[in-house]
């Protein structure tokens, strides 16, 4: 495993880490505590030292699984969780310092940890990024020792830029993959970006970039890839990175022509994200132990050539740029 600087925190984090949305259930599969524990330990055993979760993943079950595994491990593992999505309706007015403090307290209880390494606002409504009192709360929580650092998980580049003005903000979590290039052209160009840890989420575009999905793939009705394609439940950019599913399948076939060989497309998709040195860590999920092993292997793939990187960009421009570039 290779490690990268995590912005101004001074942490050194595994460049491939673990996202635990699947671990908490909610993709059409019930939560399995024993499997979750094995997956997290498999990640730690492979050198992963950064685990991302959220209070809404499995209604706290993911946080509990992460906390249990971390406490069982002798290694130094950084735990990142998120808060705010429990607020319904999910509007700026619902965000209060009392509610957010209560969410942090609940996450501490769920994980069983004394301090949360990184607490992140979980894709709040855009106006929240202009509310000083919200960010001031996390300054207080840091002073109280309940959190070590604070970050934001954003939907749009503009939201990331708005959050960066607050000194308490140490990290930005953003969707970044072969089908979502905008952060590399805008956010990564900010003159102060190296002061922030960059967490790249949805690196496989909800499974599209595994190359295993087809027009005949059937998703469970509880799977967001079935019920949220048009943003019926939350921002549609979280599902298949917001791209049209059929266009995505056609683009994947062209990517397979570029990345031929023994390694699966998923590994090259993760390796592609790591080609950007400003990315601190990429957080693919895993619902099976062998997926953890496959994800980690991507770190050892050779560099992607300039010609191949340009070919990926051309596919993005051909299929997606006109549809999604202006949205996120």
N, C-alpha and C positions, 0 to 999 in steps of 0.2 A: 504494500500500500504506500502511496505517496501522500504527502501532507502539504497543505497550503496555509498561508497566512489568512486569518479571519479578521480583516480590517483592523480597527483601532483597539480591539479587545486584547490583542497580543496572543490569542489562541492559535495553535497549530492544529488544523482539523483535516481529517481524511478527505481526499479530493472526491472520493465516492463514499457517500454516507447512506443512511437508510431513512426513507419516508415510510410512515406507518399508518397511512390511511387504510390500506387493505388489512393490515394487522388488526385493526379495530372492528373489522366487519364493515358492512354497508355497501359492498359491491355485489350484493346478491348472495353472500355467504355468511353464515352465522359466525359469531366470535368464538374462537377456539383458544382458550388460555394456554394450553400446553403447546400447541403449534406456534402461537405467538411467542412464547418463551424460547422455543427452539430457533425460530427465525432470528430473533434479536441476538441470541447468543452466537448463532452462526455468523452474524454480521460482525460482532465484536471479535470473534475468533479470527476473522479475516483482516483485522486491523482497522475496522470502522470505529471511529471514536466520536461520532456526531450522529445523533438520532433526533429526527423531527417528528413531532406528534401534534395533537390539538385536543382541546377539551371536548369537542363535538365528535371526534372519531370514536364511534361505539359508545357515545354517551359517557366518556371517561374511562372506558375499558382499555383503550389503547394507552392512555397515560399510565394506568395502573400496571399494564404489562411492561411498559418501558421502565417504570420505576423499579419494579421487581427485578428485572434482569440486570439493570445497572447496579443495584445494591448487591446482587450476587457476584458481580464481576470485580476483580481486583484492579482492573484497568481504569484510567481516568476517562470517563465518557461524558461528553457534553450533551445535555438534554435541552432541546428546544421545544417549546410548546406554544400554543396560540390561544387567543381568547377574543371574544366579541361576537362570534357567530350564533351564540345562544340568544342574542337579542332579537326578538320578534315583535312587531315587524322590524326588519333590518334597515333601520333608518338612523340618520345622524342623531336625531333627538333622543333615541333610545340609549345612546352612549352616555353614561354618567360615570363619574369617578367612583361612586359607591358600588355600582354594578361591576365595574372592571376590577376593583379591589377584591370583591367577593369572588370573582372568577379566578383570580390569582390564588387566593386562599384555597379555593376548591382544588385547583391544580396541584398545589403543594400537598394537599391531603390525598389526592388520587395517586400521585407518584410516590408519596412517602419520603420526599426529599426535603431537606432543610432550606435549600435555596434552589430556585430555578435558574439554570445558567442563562437561558435566553427566552424571554417572553416576547411574543410577537402579536401585534394587532392582526386579526385574521380577516384580511380583505374588507376593511370597513368601508362604509359609504364615503365617497370622495370628500364631502365637507368636513369629515372628522380630521383630515390632515391639516386643517387650518385652525384647530381648536387647541390653544396652548394649554388649557387646563388638563386635557387628556394626557398630553406628554409630560406635564408637570407631575401627574400622579406617579408615573413610572420612575421619575427622579426620586420621589419620596420612597417608593418601594425598594429602590436600589439602596438608598440610605439606611433603610430598615433591615437590609440584608436578605430580603425575600427574593430578590432577583439579582443576578450579576450583570446582566445586559438586557437591552430592549431593542427590538427590531420591528419591521413591518413586512407583512406579506401583502403584496399589491396585485391588482389586476392590470393597471396601466403604468406605462413609463412616467406619465405626468404625475401620478400619485407618488411614485418613488422619488421624483425630484422634489415634490412638496415636502415629503417627510425628511429629506436630507438636511433641511435647515435646522432641525432640532438636534442639539448636542447629544441628547440621550440616545438617539437612534444610532445603533452600531451595525445594523445589517438590513439588507433588502432581499426578500424572497420574491422571485419573479418567474413566470413561465418563460422558459428559454429552451428551444429545441430546433431541429431542422425545419419545422413548420412554423416557427415563431422567431424570426430574425431581428425584429425591431430593437430589442434591448441592445444588441451588439452595435447598432448604428446610431443609437441615441444615448441611452443610459451609460453605456461603457465609455462614452466620449466625454463625460462630465469631468472637469479638471480635478475634482476632489474624490472621485470614485474609489480610489485605492484606500481611502479611510474607512470604507464600508465592506463588511463581509457580504459577498454575493452568493445567495443560495438559489441554484437553478432547479426549479421544480417542473413536474410533468415532462421529463426529458424524452419519454417515449410516446408522447401525445396520446395518453390513455390507451396505449397498446397498439395504436396504428403503426408506430415505428418498430414494432417487433417483427413486422412482416408476416405475422401469422393470422391476421384477421382477413376475412373475405366478405363478399356481398351476402353470403349465406350464413355468416356468423350470427347466432342468436344470443342476445343478452337477456339476463333475468330482468323482470320488471322492477326489481329493487336496485338494479345497477344503473348508475347515473348515465352510462353510455346508451341506455335505452330511454330514460325519462327526462334527460336534461339536454338533448341535442340542440334545442332552440332556447335554452336558458329558462326552462319552465320552473326550476327550483333554485338555481343560483346562476352566477355569470356563465354564459355559454362557453366562454373562453377556457373554462376548466375542463370541458369535455371535448376530447379530440383537438385541444388547443383552439377550438372555435372554427375549425375548418370543416367544409362539407365532407361527409364521410366517403362518398363515392369518388370525389376528387382526390381525397387522401389516399384511397386505394390505388388510384392510377399513378399518383406521385410515388408511392412506395415501390411500384413495379419498376419505375425508372431509377430509383435509388438502389434497388437490388442489382441493376446492371452496372452501376458505378462501384458498388462494394461487393464484388463477387469473391468467393473463396469459402474457406471452412468456417469462419466466424459468422455468427448470425447478425442480421441487420441491427438488432437491438444493441449489441456491443458497439457497433460503429456509431450508432446514434449517441450513445453515452460518450464515446471517445471524441465525437465531434464537439460536444459541449466543452470538454476539457481542453480543446484546442484554444480556448479563450482564457488567457492567463488571469484575467480579472475575476473569473469565476472562482470562488473559494471552495465550493463543494456542490456536487450534484446529488439529488436525493431520490433516486428511483425507488419505487415501492417493491414489495415482494410478498406474495401469498404462499410461496413454497421456498424451502431451503435452497433448492438448486437454482432458483432465480437470484438469490443473494450471491451465490458463487459465480453465476454468469455475469451479473452486474459488475462484480469486483474485477473480473478478468479484463474488462474494458480498459482498465488503467494501464495494462501492460501491452496494449496494442500499439503498433508503430504510429508515428505521426501521420495524419492525413495530409496528402500533398496539396499544394496550392491549386493545382488543376482540379482535384476532387472537391476541394472547398468551393471553388468557383462553380463547379457543376451543381452542387447542392443549392447554392444561391440562385442559379438559373432555374432550378425546379421550383423553388419558392416563388420567384418572380413570375413564372409561367402559370402556376396553379393558384397561388394564394394571395399575393401581395395586394392586388386590387380589392380583394374581398375583406381582408382583415387588418392590413397594416395601419389603417387609420383608426381602428377600433381600440387597440390596446397599446 
